[in-house]
Amino acid sequence: MNAQVSINESVLELTSDGPRLKGMRCKNCGNHVFPYQGGCPKCTGSDVEPVLLGTHGTLWAWTIQGFPPKAPPYLGETDPDKFKPYGVGYVELPGEVKVEARLTESDPTRLKIGMAMDLTLVPLCKDDDGNDMVTFAFSPSTKGDA
């Protein structure tokens, strides 16, 4: 069985409890930022700490990516005949931050601003050892309201 490998370990941690996004929290003003950075853009403070962000949020805005992005940096399918459109949106993690992310849903009739979303993983490609390189995405929640 192939292992799952994070496409970017400084952004996405694969834990035994599921995927977690790595952000930061400013100890001065409480501001959260994703991805992690060494200073606070809100108060310009430098007293920050790494945090694992929440996994349940609310869809704030969305669109459908209908054509392959430029590669690099994109690592998914780039052949226009094989590319499958996917949703992209901003998911608000309560009390933390809005995260721009891929969505697992690509049918625009099934996406609605304000719907509850859960953090999940999607495969992008294989690494040299045959492992699944995964990135984060959000899927419509089965748990109800955010």
N, C-alpha and C positions, 0 to 999 in steps of 0.2 A: 504494500500500500504506500502511495506517495504521501509525503508530508506536505503541510501547508506552510509557506514561508511568506512573511510580511514583505510587501514590495518596498517598504521604507520603515525600518525599525525605529527611526526617530519620530515617526508620526503615529504608527500603529503597532500596538503590542498585542500579541496573541496569548491570552491568559487561559487558565483552566476553566474560568467562568465565561469565556467568550472573548470577542475582540474588544479592545479599549483604545480610544484615541488619547494620545499624549498631548496635554496642553500645559499651560502654566497659570498660576494665580499670583497676583501681586499682593504681598503682605501689607502694603501700605493702604491701598484703596479697595482691595478685594476683586479687582477686574480679572476676568479670565480671558485667555488668548489661545487660539489654535492656529497653527501648531506652536509648540513651545518657542519662546524667544527669551533672550537674556534681560530684557527691560520692558517696562510697562508703557504702552502707547497712550494710555489715558492720563497717568499722572507723572510720567517719565521716571518713575522710581526704578531702582535696580534690585530691590529686595523682593525677589520672586522665588517661587518654588514650583517644581514640577507636580502636576496632578493628572490623574486619570479622569477623563471627562465622563459624564453620564452617557447612558446607552439608549435613552428613551426621550423623544422630543416631538416637536410639532413642525409640520411642513409649512414654511414661511413663504416660499416662492418656488416655482419650478418651470422647466422647459424640457423639450425633447431634443437630444443630440441626434440629428438625422443623417450625419455623414461622418466618416472617420476623421478624428483630430489629426493634426500634423505629428509625425513621428520623426525624431524624438521631440518631446519627451514622452508622448503616448506610446504605450507598450501593447495595446490590444490589437485586434484585427484591423488592418488598414486597407485591405482589398475591398473596394466599394461594392463588389458583387457578393462578398461574404459578410460584410459588416452588418450588425444588427443594431438598430437604433436603441437608445437607452435614455432614461430620465436623468436629469441633473437638477438639483435643487438646493435651497438653503433650508437646513433643519435647525430650529432653535432648541437648544438644550436648556431647560429651565434653570434660571439663576446663573447660567454660565456664559454661553456664547452661541452665535449662529455659525454653523459649519456648512461650507459648500461641499456637496458630495454627490456622487453617483447615486441614482435611485434604482432599485430592482424592478420597479414598475415602469413600463414604457408606453402603456396605453393611456392616452390623455383623458379618456373618459373615466379612468379609475384613480386619477390624482385630483386632490382637492386641497386648496389652501386651508390650513388649520387641522388637517388630519394627523392622527398620531402615527409616529414612525419609530422604528427600532433599528439600532445599529446591527449590521450583519457583514458578512464577507462575500466577495465575488471573485472568482478566478480571472486572472488577466492573461497569463501565459505560463510556460514551463521554464524552469531554470535549467542550467547545464546538467544537473543531476536528475532531472525529470520530476522535480517537486512542483506543486502548484504554487505559483506566485499569486498572492491574493492582495486585494486592496479593500478598503472599507466602502460600504454603501449603506443606505437606509432603505428599509422595506416598510410597507404599510403594516401597522401594528396589529397584532391579534389580541393585545391587552386592553384595548379601549382607549379612552382619552389620555392625552399627554399630561 
